[in-house]
Amino acid sequence: MSQSLWTAIDRHRVPVLRRLRATLALAALVAGVSTCSSDRSSAPGPQWRVSLVSPSGAEGAAVIELTAPSHRFATERGVIVSRRMGDRVQLAVFRPDGGTITMTAVSDDGSAPRDPRVLQVVDAFNDRRPSLDGYTVRIEALR
C-alpha cells in the first residue's frame, strides 16, 4: 500500500464527513464502555496539549507527524486516525464543526512529543489549504 494516509482519507472525505456524527456517537459509546471497565489503579503518565497553530483561522482537518514513541492521543472535539512508523506517528485529526485542531497526548515513558511537522490541512469547508506557510504545532505540558 503505497498511498499516503492523507490520500486515502482525501479520496473518501466527503462520505466520511457525512457519517462523522454517527461515528462520533459510536466512538463516545465505545470510549465510555472501555473507560468503565478499565483499571484505574495506575495514574496516567505526563500529558501534553498538541495544537495546530493556523494563520488561516478555523480548520476542518489536519495531518500532523511527530516523534511520540509511547504516546496515546485523544481529542474532545473530533476524531483522530493514527498510523505509527517506528517512533514517528502520523495523526489525521478531523474537526467537522471547524475550529482549532487540538488534542491531548499521554506518555507512558515520560517523554514529550517532539519534532512536529504539518503535512496537510483542510479548512472548515473541506477545501485543502494551498500552502502550509505559517502553520506550526504547539506542544504544551499539562501536568
C-alpha positions as CSV (number, residue, x, y, z in Angstrom):
1,M,0.0,0.0,0.0
2,S,2.0,2.9,-1.3
3,Q,-0.6,5.7,-1.0
4,S,-0.2,8.2,1.9
5,L,-2.6,8.3,4.8
6,W,-3.9,11.7,3.6
7,T,-4.6,10.4,0.0
8,A,-6.7,7.6,1.4
9,I,-8.6,9.9,3.6
10,D,-8.9,12.6,1.0
11,R,-10.5,10.2,-1.6
12,H,-13.3,9.3,0.9
13,R,-13.5,12.6,2.9
14,V,-17.0,13.7,1.8
15,P,-18.7,10.4,2.6
16,V,-16.7,10.2,5.8
17,L,-17.7,13.6,7.0
18,R,-21.4,12.9,6.2
19,R,-21.2,9.9,8.5
20,L,-19.0,11.5,11.1
21,R,-21.7,12.4,13.6
22,A,-22.8,8.7,13.8
23,T,-19.2,7.6,14.1
24,L,-18.6,10.2,16.9
25,A,-21.6,8.9,18.8
26,L,-20.4,5.3,18.4
27,A,-16.8,6.3,19.4
28,A,-18.2,8.1,22.5
29,L,-20.2,5.0,23.5
30,V,-17.2,2.7,23.0
31,A,-14.9,5.0,24.9
32,G,-17.4,5.2,27.7
33,V,-17.7,1.4,27.9
34,S,-13.9,1.0,27.8
35,T,-13.4,3.7,30.5
36,C,-15.9,2.0,32.7
37,S,-14.1,-1.3,32.5
38,S,-10.5,0.0,32.7
39,D,-8.2,-0.5,35.7
40,R,-7.8,2.9,37.3
41,S,-5.3,1.8,39.9
42,S,-2.4,3.3,37.9
43,A,-2.3,7.0,37.1
44,P,-1.7,8.1,33.5
45,G,1.7,9.5,32.6
46,P,2.6,13.1,31.8
47,Q,0.2,14.9,29.5
48,W,0.7,17.5,26.7
49,R,-1.7,19.6,24.7
50,V,-0.8,19.4,21.0
51,S,-2.3,22.2,18.9
52,L,-2.2,23.3,15.3
53,V,-1.4,27.0,15.1
54,S,-3.2,28.2,12.0
55,P,-2.7,31.6,10.2
56,S,-6.0,31.0,8.4
57,G,-8.5,30.6,11.3
58,A,-10.9,27.7,11.7
59,E,-9.8,24.4,10.2
60,G,-11.7,21.2,9.4
61,A,-8.9,18.7,9.5
62,A,-5.1,18.3,9.6
63,V,-2.4,15.7,9.2
64,I,0.4,16.1,11.7
65,E,3.5,13.9,12.1
66,L,5.6,13.9,15.2
67,T,8.0,11.8,17.3
68,A,6.0,10.1,20.0
69,P,7.3,6.6,20.7
70,S,4.9,5.7,23.6
71,H,2.1,8.2,23.4
72,R,-1.7,7.9,23.2
73,F,-3.7,10.7,21.7
74,A,-7.3,11.9,22.3
75,T,-9.4,14.8,21.3
76,E,-12.6,16.2,22.8
77,R,-13.8,17.8,19.5
78,G,-13.5,15.4,16.6
79,V,-11.8,12.2,15.6
80,I,-8.2,11.1,15.3
81,V,-6.9,8.4,12.9
82,S,-3.3,7.5,13.5
83,R,-0.5,5.5,11.8
84,R,2.7,4.5,13.6
85,M,6.1,4.3,11.8
86,G,8.7,3.3,14.5
87,D,9.0,6.3,16.9
88,R,7.1,8.6,14.5
89,V,3.3,8.8,14.3
90,Q,1.0,10.5,11.7
91,L,-2.2,11.8,13.1
92,A,-5.2,12.8,10.9
93,V,-7.4,14.9,13.1
94,F,-10.9,15.7,11.9
95,R,-13.0,18.6,13.4
96,P,-16.3,18.6,11.5
97,D,-17.6,21.8,13.1
98,G,-14.4,23.7,12.2
99,G,-12.2,25.3,14.7
100,T,-8.8,24.9,16.5
101,I,-7.3,21.4,15.9
102,T,-6.2,20.3,19.4
103,M,-5.5,17.0,21.1
104,T,-4.1,15.6,24.3
105,A,-1.0,13.3,24.3
106,V,-0.4,11.0,27.2
107,S,3.0,9.5,27.6
108,D,3.8,6.0,29.1
109,D,7.5,6.7,29.3
110,G,7.5,10.3,30.5
111,S,8.8,11.8,27.2
112,A,7.2,14.8,25.5
113,P,6.1,14.5,21.8
114,R,8.7,16.4,19.6
115,D,9.7,17.3,16.1
116,P,6.2,18.1,14.8
117,R,5.5,18.6,11.1
118,V,2.3,19.8,9.5
119,L,1.7,17.6,6.4
120,Q,-1.8,18.7,5.2
121,V,-4.6,21.0,6.3
122,V,-8.2,21.5,5.1
123,D,-10.5,24.3,6.0
124,A,-13.8,24.1,7.7
125,F,-15.5,23.7,4.3
126,N,-13.3,20.7,3.4
127,D,-11.1,22.6,0.9
128,R,-7.4,21.8,1.0
129,R,-5.2,24.7,2.0
130,P,-2.9,25.5,-0.9
131,S,0.1,26.4,1.3
132,L,1.3,25.3,4.7
133,D,3.3,28.5,5.2
134,G,2.7,29.9,8.7
135,Y,1.3,26.6,10.1
136,T,3.1,25.3,13.2
137,V,2.4,22.8,16.0
138,R,2.5,24.0,19.7
139,I,3.2,21.4,22.4
140,E,2.4,22.5,26.0
141,A,2.9,20.4,29.2
142,L,-0.4,19.9,31.1
143,R,1.0,18.1,34.1
